[in-house]
């Protein structure tokens, strides 16, 4: 082939491609849609015929490549959404599990605390019963009253109870407050000590027994009542 014929073929090919591009552009403009030259050429046999045979395969494969890219992007987007949703659900499950564990730990701590208190009360609380060998006298010294209290309260709770009695009545079993409180433990009203014995007015043992019962029921023990008294300057022996 001569130089002239080769050059002519190249010019003709370039002219054909240019013409196809122009036709494609015109077609896109006439439909009012943005042009996609590769996709338009692949779908239009007339335009495709004007393209050299060696380039037609590339033009035909271009839409498939675009579709594959779009599908890959969609797949990536879906996978990302799935991963985010999975992470959100896992985070919510972790928060719920932590809350349940905290509630369980709190409940167990309360149970242990209640059990300890019950154990402390069972070991620290003295029994409420007046000694049988305590004859009633017309009067008592403070030493006699304290000896009586030790026998009723026990050594472990005596000092706490003694502190309360010293503040409330200064160990005077006939002490009468204008408010109506009466006796060693200043029960209010005094007649409530009748639950421990009918001789509550004159028998210190009855008063001590009543005071012990009251402190056990209200505070758990005389020492617990003394702790309350130190913070309130009263233990309300009502």
CORRAZI-V977981 format. One record per backbone hydrogen bond with DSSP energy under -1.0 kcal/mol. NH is the residue of the N-H (numbers start at 1). CO is the residue of the C=O. E is the energy in kcal/mol with one decimal. If there is no record, write none. Layout:
nh-><NH NH>
co-><CO CO>
e-><E E>
//
This chain:
nh-><6 7 8 9 10 11 12 13 14 15 16 17 18 19 20 21 22 23 24 25 26 27 28 29 30 31 33 40 41 42 43 44 48 49 51 55 59 60 61 62 65 66 67 68 69 70 71 72 73 74 75 76 77 78 79 80 81 82 83 84 85 86 87 88 89 90 91 92 93 94 95 96 97 98 99 100 101 102 103 104 105 106 107 108 109 110 111 112 113 114 115 116 117 118 119 120 121 122 123 124 125 134 145 146 147 148 149 150 151 152 153 154 158 161 162 163 164 165 166 167 168 169 170 175 177 180 182 183 187 188 190 192 193 194 195 196 202 203 207 208 209 210 211 212 213 214 215 216 217 218 219 220 225 226 227 228 229 230 232 233 238>
co-><2 3 4 5 6 7 8 9 10 11 12 13 14 15 16 17 18 19 20 21 22 23 24 25 26 27 28 36 37 38 39 40 44 45 48 52 55 56 57 58 61 62 63 64 65 66 67 68 69 70 71 72 73 74 75 76 77 78 79 80 81 82 83 84 85 86 87 88 89 90 91 92 93 94 95 96 97 98 99 100 101 102 103 104 105 106 107 108 109 110 111 112 113 114 115 116 117 118 119 120 121 132 141 142 143 144 145 146 147 148 149 150 154 157 158 159 160 161 162 163 164 165 165 172 181 177 187 175 182 237 180 189 190 191 192 193 199 199 203 204 205 206 207 208 209 210 211 212 213 214 215 215 221 222 223 224 225 226 228 229 236>
e-><-2.1 -2.3 -2.3 -2.1 -2.1 -2.2 -2.4 -2.5 -2.5 -2.4 -2.3 -2.5 -2.4 -2.5 -2.6 -2.6 -2.4 -2.8 -2.9 -2.4 -2.6 -2.7 -2.2 -2.3 -2.4 -1.2 -1.3 -3.2 -2.6 -2.0 -1.5 -1.3 -2.4 -1.8 -1.4 -1.5 -1.9 -2.6 -1.9 -1.0 -1.9 -2.1 -2.6 -2.5 -2.4 -2.5 -2.7 -2.4 -2.4 -2.5 -2.6 -2.4 -2.5 -2.6 -2.7 -2.3 -2.2 -2.6 -2.4 -2.5 -2.5 -2.5 -2.4 -2.3 -2.5 -2.3 -2.4 -2.3 -2.4 -2.4 -2.3 -2.3 -2.4 -2.3 -2.3 -2.5 -2.4 -2.4 -2.5 -2.4 -2.5 -2.4 -2.5 -2.5 -2.3 -2.3 -2.3 -2.5 -2.5 -2.7 -2.5 -2.5 -2.4 -2.4 -2.4 -3.0 -2.7 -2.2 -1.8 -2.9 -2.4 -1.6 -2.3 -2.5 -2.1 -2.3 -2.3 -2.3 -1.7 -1.7 -3.3 -2.1 -1.3 -2.0 -3.2 -2.2 -1.5 -2.6 -2.6 -1.5 -2.6 -3.0 -1.2 -1.8 -3.0 -2.5 -2.1 -2.2 -2.0 -2.4 -1.4 -2.0 -2.2 -1.9 -1.7 -1.9 -1.1 -2.2 -1.6 -2.8 -2.4 -2.4 -2.7 -2.5 -2.2 -2.7 -2.6 -2.4 -2.2 -2.7 -2.2 -1.2 -2.0 -2.2 -1.9 -1.8 -2.5 -2.2 -1.4 -3.8 -2.4>
//
